[in-house]
Amino acid sequence: MLFRNELYKICSRKILMIGALLGFLFMAAYVQMSALGTEFVFDNGTCLRRTQAIQYDREIARRYAGPLTREKAEAVIQEFGWHINDNDLDTEDTGDTAPGYYANSTSRFVTTRLSNSRSQGGVPTALAGTDDKYAAEMMSGEYVYGYIGGWDNTFSETHMMVLWIVSALVIISCAPVFSEEYAGQAADILLTTQNGRTKTAAAKILAAFAWAGGIYLLFTLLLTGAFLSIYGSDGLAVSAGLSFPDLITGNLFWNGDPKRTTGAVLLVYLLAGLFSVLVTAAITLYISSVKKSSFSTLLWSAAAYLLPAALYTVFLVEMRPGRIVMLLRMLFHCLPFFLPLHELTSAPFAYRLGSYLISGIILVFACLFGCRKYCRYQAGK
């Protein structure tokens, strides 16, 4: 009963419903412009865009799907030629170019990832040799190729936008959980009742977590459904190292597993996103238990979420690596803003596990100290 009442108090706030609607509209617009809007291919000089381009790319990729080998890469170049950088391509007003030119996601992948273009000033002349350990690793036959479009950085970048929207909604929803009762002097009455201390505080925290997890899962399911309808599920079976290049680096230096499917890696990434949302909720709840103003709680919670990202981007990234700098970077990576990104980079498993453990400690202690602060609240102090 207490949990249901607390959950209703959160869900009934109009500002959250309006924020969720605006977030959904922004997500839909972002997918249309930044994802679909950048999809195009050339078929014998004719430019195909958006869903036509995706269907064309999927058909080509299916012909070369399976273990990626040097022979398969050579066959792609023999059929389509090298991919030309968009800025170097002469096109007409319609977007078309000279007949005889073919460009698709498969030829682009071979040109940018498997050729010697990096050592030839960006102009490929052949496939990379054995001295290029990354290209050699990808063409070893141990990686499964397929249509990568959509389920690569396109999905992760779009989901990061969703994660920021959800985090903002979580901060707005959790900021008044305790502080609103202080300001309205309702806590003075509730804390004198039979269930007014530990049970009420626990119900508030569980309700806040239920809202945070529910709104995250809703947005994530909507985004995943949109990508499935646009890009299909082909890319989820591709080896993750082909979708996220940093995982190849992780394999060579930290004994990672880039041969896992992209779907498996993205699933862990999405679960890490859920965890980061819960940590954000816990931090906001603790601040709410300390502050008597919801607006003050909102500002402090937003600062706790955004300030580490700003400090990291402006200062730590530019500083020369050292023990103190590396320690600070590791501590910053344990905070909600950075947490899910570990799964798509070459961060070693022990490093990621440590980040999750520290984040878990932050979550537990924020809830415990927030509950303790609320239970010991006294009017006028």
BALO-499214 format. One record per residue (C-alpha): residue number from 0; residue in three letters; x, y, z. Coordinates in nm, 2 decimals. Layout:
[NUM, "ALA", [X, Y, Z]],
...
# end
This chain:
[0, "MET", [0.00, 0.00, 0.00]],
[1, "LEU", [0.28, 0.25, 0.09]],
[2, "PHE", [0.47, 0.15, -0.22]],
[3, "ARG", [0.17, 0.20, -0.44]],
[4, "ASN", [0.09, 0.54, -0.29]],
[5, "GLU", [0.45, 0.66, -0.33]],
[6, "LEU", [0.47, 0.54, -0.69]],
[7, "TYR", [0.14, 0.71, -0.77]],
[8, "LYS", [0.27, 1.04, -0.62]],
[9, "ILE", [0.57, 1.02, -0.86]],
[10, "CYS", [0.37, 0.92, -1.17]],
[11, "SER", [0.10, 1.17, -1.12]],
[12, "ARG", [0.33, 1.47, -1.17]],
[13, "LYS", [0.23, 1.64, -1.49]],
[14, "ILE", [0.58, 1.77, -1.55]],
[15, "LEU", [0.71, 1.41, -1.58]],
[16, "MET", [0.44, 1.32, -1.83]],
[17, "ILE", [0.51, 1.63, -2.04]],
[18, "GLY", [0.89, 1.56, -2.01]],
[19, "ALA", [0.85, 1.20, -2.12]],
[20, "LEU", [0.64, 1.30, -2.42]],
[21, "LEU", [0.89, 1.57, -2.52]],
[22, "GLY", [1.17, 1.31, -2.48]],
[23, "PHE", [0.99, 1.07, -2.70]],
[24, "LEU", [0.93, 1.33, -2.97]],
[25, "PHE", [1.30, 1.43, -2.95]],
[26, "MET", [1.41, 1.07, -2.98]],
[27, "ALA", [1.19, 1.02, -3.29]],
[28, "ALA", [1.32, 1.33, -3.45]],
[29, "TYR", [1.68, 1.23, -3.37]],
[30, "VAL", [1.64, 0.89, -3.53]],
[31, "GLN", [1.48, 1.04, -3.84]],
[32, "MET", [1.75, 1.30, -3.89]],
[33, "SER", [2.07, 1.16, -3.74]],
[34, "ALA", [2.02, 0.79, -3.82]],
[35, "LEU", [1.80, 0.76, -4.12]],
[36, "GLY", [1.91, 1.09, -4.26]],
[37, "THR", [2.27, 0.98, -4.30]],
[38, "GLU", [2.19, 0.65, -4.49]],
[39, "PHE", [2.28, 0.66, -4.86]],
[40, "VAL", [2.44, 0.43, -5.12]],
[41, "PHE", [2.54, 0.44, -5.49]],
[42, "ASP", [2.42, 0.18, -5.73]],
[43, "ASN", [2.59, 0.23, -6.07]],
[44, "GLY", [2.61, 0.60, -6.00]],
[45, "THR", [2.25, 0.63, -5.87]],
[46, "CYS", [2.21, 0.76, -5.52]],
[47, "LEU", [1.96, 0.57, -5.30]],
[48, "ARG", [1.87, 0.71, -4.96]],
[49, "ARG", [1.71, 0.63, -4.63]],
[50, "THR", [1.51, 0.30, -4.62]],
[51, "GLN", [1.60, 0.22, -4.99]],
[52, "ALA", [1.97, 0.25, -4.90]],
[53, "ILE", [1.93, 0.02, -4.60]],
[54, "GLN", [1.75, -0.25, -4.80]],
[55, "TYR", [2.02, -0.23, -5.06]],
[56, "ASP", [2.30, -0.25, -4.80]],
[57, "ARG", [2.13, -0.55, -4.63]],
[58, "GLU", [2.10, -0.74, -4.96]],
[59, "ILE", [2.47, -0.68, -5.05]],
[60, "ALA", [2.59, -0.77, -4.69]],
[61, "ARG", [2.39, -1.10, -4.70]],
[62, "ARG", [2.60, -1.21, -5.00]],
[63, "TYR", [2.92, -1.18, -4.80]],
[64, "ALA", [2.78, -1.28, -4.46]],
[65, "GLY", [2.97, -1.53, -4.26]],
[66, "PRO", [3.34, -1.57, -4.15]],
[67, "LEU", [3.54, -1.27, -4.27]],
[68, "THR", [3.84, -1.37, -4.47]],
[69, "ARG", [4.10, -1.20, -4.70]],
[70, "GLU", [3.95, -1.37, -5.00]],
[71, "LYS", [3.60, -1.24, -4.92]],
[72, "ALA", [3.74, -0.88, -4.88]],
[73, "GLU", [3.92, -0.91, -5.22]],
[74, "ALA", [3.59, -1.03, -5.38]],
[75, "VAL", [3.41, -0.72, -5.24]],
[76, "ILE", [3.67, -0.48, -5.39]],
[77, "GLN", [3.67, -0.67, -5.72]],
[78, "GLU", [3.29, -0.63, -5.75]],
[79, "PHE", [3.24, -0.28, -5.62]],
[80, "GLY", [3.58, -0.11, -5.62]],
[81, "TRP", [3.72, 0.11, -5.34]],
[82, "HIS", [3.49, 0.34, -5.15]],
[83, "ILE", [3.55, 0.71, -5.22]],
[84, "ASN", [3.53, 0.97, -4.95]],
[85, "ASP", [3.21, 1.16, -4.97]],
[86, "ASN", [3.39, 1.50, -4.98]],
[87, "ASP", [3.60, 1.38, -5.28]],
[88, "LEU", [3.31, 1.25, -5.48]],
[89, "ASP", [3.16, 1.47, -5.76]],
[90, "THR", [2.78, 1.46, -5.75]],
[91, "GLU", [2.50, 1.62, -5.93]],
[92, "ASP", [2.22, 1.83, -5.77]],
[93, "THR", [2.01, 1.51, -5.75]],
[94, "GLY", [2.29, 1.34, -5.55]],
[95, "ASP", [2.38, 1.10, -5.83]],
[96, "THR", [2.73, 1.06, -5.96]],
[97, "ALA", [2.90, 0.92, -6.27]],
[98, "PRO", [2.77, 0.57, -6.39]],
[99, "GLY", [2.99, 0.28, -6.29]],
[100, "TYR", [3.04, 0.39, -5.93]],
[101, "TYR", [2.92, 0.16, -5.65]],
[102, "ALA", [2.93, 0.24, -5.28]],
[103, "ASN", [2.76, 0.05, -5.00]],
[104, "SER", [2.83, -0.04, -4.64]],
[105, "THR", [3.02, -0.35, -4.73]],
[106, "SER", [3.26, -0.17, -4.97]],
[107, "ARG", [3.29, 0.11, -4.72]],
[108, "PHE", [3.38, -0.14, -4.44]],
[109, "VAL", [3.65, -0.31, -4.65]],
[110, "THR", [3.80, 0.03, -4.76]],
[111, "THR", [3.81, 0.20, -4.42]],
[112, "ARG", [3.89, -0.10, -4.20]],
[113, "LEU", [4.07, -0.36, -4.40]],
[114, "SER", [4.27, -0.16, -4.66]],
[115, "ASN", [4.61, 0.01, -4.65]],
[116, "SER", [4.45, 0.35, -4.67]],
[117, "ARG", [4.59, 0.46, -4.33]],
[118, "SER", [4.95, 0.41, -4.46]],
[119, "GLN", [4.87, 0.56, -4.80]],
[120, "GLY", [4.74, 0.90, -4.70]],
[121, "GLY", [4.38, 0.79, -4.71]],
[122, "VAL", [4.40, 0.65, -5.07]],
[123, "PRO", [4.37, 0.27, -5.06]],
[124, "THR", [4.57, 0.07, -5.31]],
[125, "ALA", [4.54, -0.28, -5.16]],
[126, "LEU", [4.42, -0.47, -4.86]],
[127, "ALA", [4.63, -0.43, -4.55]],
[128, "GLY", [4.92, -0.66, -4.50]],
[129, "THR", [5.01, -0.88, -4.21]],
[130, "ASP", [5.19, -0.58, -4.05]],
[131, "ASP", [4.85, -0.43, -3.97]],
[132, "LYS", [4.76, -0.65, -3.68]],
[133, "TYR", [4.40, -0.51, -3.65]],
[134, "ALA", [4.31, -0.57, -4.01]],
[135, "ALA", [4.48, -0.91, -4.00]],
[136, "GLU", [4.29, -1.00, -3.69]],
[137, "MET", [3.96, -0.91, -3.86]],
[138, "MET", [4.04, -1.11, -4.17]],
[139, "SER", [4.15, -1.42, -3.98]],
[140, "GLY", [3.82, -1.60, -4.04]],
[141, "GLU", [3.72, -1.59, -3.67]],
[142, "TYR", [3.49, -1.29, -3.71]],
[143, "VAL", [3.14, -1.32, -3.85]],
[144, "TYR", [3.05, -1.04, -4.10]],
[145, "GLY", [2.70, -0.92, -4.18]],
[146, "TYR", [2.51, -0.60, -4.22]],
[147, "ILE", [2.65, -0.37, -3.96]],
[148, "GLY", [2.44, -0.06, -4.02]],
[149, "GLY", [2.24, 0.07, -3.73]],
[150, "TRP", [2.36, -0.17, -3.47]],
[151, "ASP", [2.70, 0.00, -3.44]],
[152, "ASN", [2.78, 0.35, -3.31]],
[153, "THR", [2.46, 0.47, -3.46]],
[154, "PHE", [2.26, 0.28, -3.20]],
[155, "SER", [2.49, 0.35, -2.91]],
[156, "GLU", [2.50, 0.73, -2.98]],
[157, "THR", [2.12, 0.74, -3.01]],
[158, "HIS", [2.08, 0.55, -2.69]],
[159, "MET", [2.32, 0.78, -2.51]],
[160, "MET", [2.08, 1.07, -2.60]],
[161, "VAL", [1.80, 0.86, -2.46]],
[162, "LEU", [2.00, 0.79, -2.15]],
[163, "TRP", [2.05, 1.16, -2.09]],
[164, "ILE", [1.68, 1.23, -2.14]],
[165, "VAL", [1.59, 0.95, -1.89]],
[166, "SER", [1.84, 1.07, -1.64]],
[167, "ALA", [1.69, 1.42, -1.65]],
[168, "LEU", [1.35, 1.27, -1.59]],
[169, "VAL", [1.48, 1.06, -1.30]],
[170, "ILE", [1.64, 1.36, -1.14]],
[171, "ILE", [1.32, 1.56, -1.17]],
[172, "SER", [1.11, 1.28, -1.03]],
[173, "CYS", [1.34, 1.19, -0.74]],
[174, "ALA", [1.43, 1.55, -0.63]],
[175, "PRO", [1.10, 1.61, -0.44]],
[176, "VAL", [1.07, 1.26, -0.28]],
[177, "PHE", [1.20, 1.37, 0.06]],
[178, "SER", [1.25, 1.74, 0.03]],
[179, "GLU", [0.89, 1.81, -0.07]],
[180, "GLU", [0.77, 1.66, 0.26]],
[181, "TYR", [1.02, 1.87, 0.46]],
[182, "ALA", [0.90, 2.19, 0.28]],
[183, "GLY", [0.53, 2.10, 0.33]],
[184, "GLN", [0.59, 1.99, 0.69]],
[185, "ALA", [0.43, 1.65, 0.61]],
[186, "ALA", [0.73, 1.47, 0.74]],
[187, "ASP", [0.65, 1.61, 1.09]],
[188, "ILE", [0.33, 1.41, 1.09]],
[189, "LEU", [0.44, 1.10, 0.89]],
[190, "LEU", [0.74, 1.03, 1.11]],
[191, "THR", [0.52, 1.00, 1.42]],
[192, "THR", [0.30, 0.73, 1.27]],
[193, "GLN", [0.35, 0.35, 1.30]],
[194, "ASN", [0.50, 0.31, 0.96]],
[195, "GLY", [0.63, 0.66, 0.93]],
[196, "ARG", [1.00, 0.60, 0.96]],
[197, "THR", [1.17, 0.30, 0.80]],
[198, "LYS", [0.88, 0.16, 0.61]],
[199, "THR", [0.78, 0.49, 0.45]],
[200, "ALA", [1.14, 0.57, 0.36]],
[201, "ALA", [1.19, 0.23, 0.21]],
[202, "ALA", [0.86, 0.26, 0.01]],
[203, "LYS", [0.98, 0.60, -0.13]],
[204, "ILE", [1.31, 0.46, -0.24]],
[205, "LEU", [1.16, 0.15, -0.40]],
[206, "ALA", [0.90, 0.36, -0.58]],
[207, "ALA", [1.17, 0.59, -0.71]],
[208, "PHE", [1.37, 0.29, -0.84]],
[209, "ALA", [1.06, 0.15, -1.00]],
[210, "TRP", [0.99, 0.47, -1.18]],
[211, "ALA", [1.35, 0.51, -1.29]],
[212, "GLY", [1.38, 0.16, -1.41]],
[213, "GLY", [1.04, 0.16, -1.58]],
[214, "ILE", [1.09, 0.48, -1.77]],
[215, "TYR", [1.44, 0.36, -1.88]],
[216, "LEU", [1.31, 0.03, -2.00]],
[217, "LEU", [1.02, 0.20, -2.18]],
[218, "PHE", [1.24, 0.44, -2.38]],
[219, "THR", [1.50, 0.16, -2.45]],
[220, "LEU", [1.23, -0.08, -2.58]],
[221, "LEU", [1.08, 0.20, -2.80]],
[222, "LEU", [1.43, 0.28, -2.94]],
[223, "THR", [1.52, -0.09, -2.99]],
[224, "GLY", [1.18, -0.15, -3.16]],
[225, "ALA", [1.24, 0.14, -3.39]],
[226, "PHE", [1.59, 0.01, -3.49]],
[227, "LEU", [1.45, -0.34, -3.55]],
[228, "SER", [1.18, -0.20, -3.78]],
[229, "ILE", [1.43, 0.02, -3.97]],
[230, "TYR", [1.75, -0.19, -3.98]],
[231, "GLY", [1.63, -0.54, -3.91]],
[232, "SER", [1.81, -0.79, -3.68]],
[233, "ASP", [2.09, -0.88, -3.92]],
[234, "GLY", [2.35, -0.67, -3.74]],
[235, "LEU", [2.29, -0.83, -3.40]],
[236, "ALA", [2.45, -1.16, -3.52]],
[237, "VAL", [2.77, -0.98, -3.64]],
[238, "SER", [3.09, -1.01, -3.43]],
[239, "ALA", [3.10, -0.72, -3.19]],
[240, "GLY", [3.46, -0.64, -3.29]],
[241, "LEU", [3.35, -0.54, -3.64]],
[242, "SER", [3.07, -0.32, -3.51]],
[243, "PHE", [3.28, -0.15, -3.24]],
[244, "PRO", [3.65, -0.12, -3.34]],
[245, "ASP", [3.77, -0.05, -2.99]],
[246, "LEU", [3.68, -0.41, -2.89]],
[247, "ILE", [3.95, -0.53, -3.13]],
[248, "THR", [4.21, -0.33, -2.94]],
[249, "GLY", [4.07, -0.48, -2.62]],
[250, "ASN", [4.12, -0.83, -2.75]],
[251, "LEU", [4.48, -0.77, -2.84]],
[252, "PHE", [4.58, -0.59, -2.52]],
[253, "TRP", [4.34, -0.70, -2.25]],
[254, "ASN", [4.23, -1.05, -2.37]],
[255, "GLY", [3.87, -0.93, -2.43]],
[256, "ASP", [3.62, -1.12, -2.64]],
[257, "PRO", [3.53, -0.91, -2.96]],
[258, "LYS", [3.40, -1.23, -3.12]],
[259, "ARG", [3.09, -1.22, -2.92]],
[260, "THR", [2.78, -1.11, -3.11]],
[261, "THR", [2.69, -0.75, -3.13]],
[262, "GLY", [2.35, -0.84, -2.97]],
[263, "ALA", [2.52, -0.98, -2.66]],
[264, "VAL", [2.75, -0.68, -2.62]],
[265, "LEU", [2.46, -0.44, -2.66]],
[266, "LEU", [2.25, -0.63, -2.41]],
[267, "VAL", [2.53, -0.58, -2.15]],
[268, "TYR", [2.55, -0.22, -2.25]],
[269, "LEU", [2.18, -0.17, -2.20]],
[270, "LEU", [2.19, -0.33, -1.86]],
[271, "ALA", [2.48, -0.10, -1.76]],
[272, "GLY", [2.26, 0.19, -1.87]],
[273, "LEU", [1.98, 0.06, -1.64]],
[274, "PHE", [2.23, 0.04, -1.36]],
[275, "SER", [2.36, 0.40, -1.42]],
[276, "VAL", [2.00, 0.52, -1.41]],
[277, "LEU", [1.95, 0.36, -1.07]],
[278, "VAL", [2.27, 0.51, -0.93]],
[279, "THR", [2.15, 0.85, -1.05]],
[280, "ALA", [1.82, 0.79, -0.87]],
[281, "ALA", [2.00, 0.69, -0.55]],
[282, "ILE", [2.23, 1.00, -0.55]],
[283, "THR", [1.93, 1.23, -0.61]],
[284, "LEU", [1.74, 1.06, -0.33]],
[285, "TYR", [2.02, 1.12, -0.09]],
[286, "ILE", [2.04, 1.48, -0.18]],
[287, "SER", [1.67, 1.51, -0.14]],
[288, "SER", [1.69, 1.37, 0.21]],
[289, "VAL", [1.94, 1.64, 0.30]],
[290, "LYS", [1.78, 1.94, 0.13]],
[291, "LYS", [1.45, 2.10, 0.23]],
[292, "SER", [1.40, 2.26, -0.11]],
[293, "SER", [1.30, 2.05, -0.41]],
[294, "PHE", [1.45, 2.31, -0.64]],
[295, "SER", [1.78, 2.31, -0.45]],
[296, "THR", [1.78, 1.93, -0.47]],
[297, "LEU", [1.73, 1.95, -0.85]],
[298, "LEU", [2.02, 2.18, -0.90]],
[299, "TRP", [2.26, 1.98, -0.68]],
[300, "SER", [2.16, 1.65, -0.84]],
[301, "ALA", [2.20, 1.80, -1.19]],
[302, "ALA", [2.54, 1.92, -1.09]],
[303, "ALA", [2.64, 1.58, -0.95]],
[304, "TYR", [2.55, 1.42, -1.28]],
[305, "LEU", [2.69, 1.68, -1.53]],
[306, "LEU", [2.98, 1.84, -1.35]],
[307, "PRO", [3.21, 1.52, -1.35]],
[308, "ALA", [3.15, 1.50, -1.73]],
[309, "ALA", [3.25, 1.86, -1.78]],
[310, "LEU", [3.56, 1.83, -1.56]],
[311, "TYR", [3.67, 1.51, -1.73]],
[312, "THR", [3.62, 1.66, -2.08]],
[313, "VAL", [3.78, 2.00, -2.01]],
[314, "PHE", [4.07, 1.90, -1.78]],
[315, "LEU", [4.14, 1.52, -1.74]],
[316, "VAL", [4.13, 1.43, -2.11]],
[317, "GLU", [4.40, 1.70, -2.18]],
[318, "MET", [4.62, 1.62, -1.89]],
[319, "ARG", [4.93, 1.40, -1.93]],
[320, "PRO", [4.87, 1.04, -1.81]],
[321, "GLY", [5.01, 0.97, -1.46]],
[322, "ARG", [4.91, 0.78, -1.15]],
[323, "ILE", [4.70, 1.06, -1.01]],
[324, "VAL", [4.54, 1.14, -1.34]],
[325, "MET", [4.46, 0.77, -1.42]],
[326, "LEU", [4.31, 0.73, -1.07]],
[327, "LEU", [4.09, 1.03, -1.12]],
[328, "ARG", [3.98, 0.90, -1.46]],
[329, "MET", [3.89, 0.57, -1.30]],
[330, "LEU", [3.69, 0.73, -1.03]],
[331, "PHE", [3.51, 0.95, -1.28]],
[332, "HIS", [3.43, 0.65, -1.49]],
[333, "CYS", [3.24, 0.50, -1.20]],
[334, "LEU", [2.98, 0.77, -1.21]],
[335, "PRO", [2.65, 0.73, -1.39]],
[336, "PHE", [2.74, 0.96, -1.69]],
[337, "PHE", [3.02, 0.73, -1.81]],
[338, "LEU", [2.92, 0.39, -1.68]],
[339, "PRO", [2.76, 0.22, -1.99]],
[340, "LEU", [3.04, 0.33, -2.22]],
[341, "HIS", [3.29, 0.08, -2.08]],
[342, "GLU", [3.12, -0.21, -2.25]],
[343, "LEU", [3.19, -0.06, -2.60]],
[344, "THR", [3.56, 0.02, -2.54]],
[345, "SER", [3.88, -0.16, -2.47]],
[346, "ALA", [3.86, -0.12, -2.10]],
[347, "PRO", [3.97, -0.45, -1.93]],
[348, "PHE", [3.72, -0.66, -1.75]],
[349, "ALA", [3.88, -0.60, -1.41]],
[350, "TYR", [3.85, -0.22, -1.47]],
[351, "ARG", [3.48, -0.25, -1.57]],
[352, "LEU", [3.41, -0.48, -1.27]],
[353, "GLY", [3.57, -0.23, -1.04]],
[354, "SER", [3.36, 0.05, -1.18]],
[355, "TYR", [3.04, -0.14, -1.12]],
[356, "LEU", [3.14, -0.24, -0.77]],
[357, "ILE", [3.22, 0.13, -0.68]],
[358, "SER", [2.89, 0.24, -0.84]],
[359, "GLY", [2.71, -0.03, -0.64]],
[360, "ILE", [2.87, 0.09, -0.32]],
[361, "ILE", [2.76, 0.45, -0.41]],
[362, "LEU", [2.40, 0.32, -0.47]],
[363, "VAL", [2.38, 0.13, -0.15]],
[364, "PHE", [2.53, 0.39, 0.08]],
[365, "ALA", [2.32, 0.67, -0.09]],
[366, "CYS", [2.00, 0.48, -0.01]],
[367, "LEU", [2.11, 0.39, 0.35]],
[368, "PHE", [2.22, 0.74, 0.44]],
[369, "GLY", [1.92, 0.89, 0.27]],
[370, "CYS", [1.69, 0.67, 0.46]],
[371, "ARG", [1.88, 0.73, 0.79]],
[372, "LYS", [1.86, 1.11, 0.73]],
[373, "TYR", [1.49, 1.10, 0.66]],
[374, "CYS", [1.41, 0.88, 0.97]],
[375, "ARG", [1.61, 1.12, 1.19]],
[376, "TYR", [1.46, 1.43, 1.06]],
[377, "GLN", [1.33, 1.68, 1.32]],
[378, "ALA", [1.13, 1.99, 1.23]],
[379, "GLY", [1.32, 2.31, 1.26]],
[380, "LYS", [1.67, 2.14, 1.24]],
# end
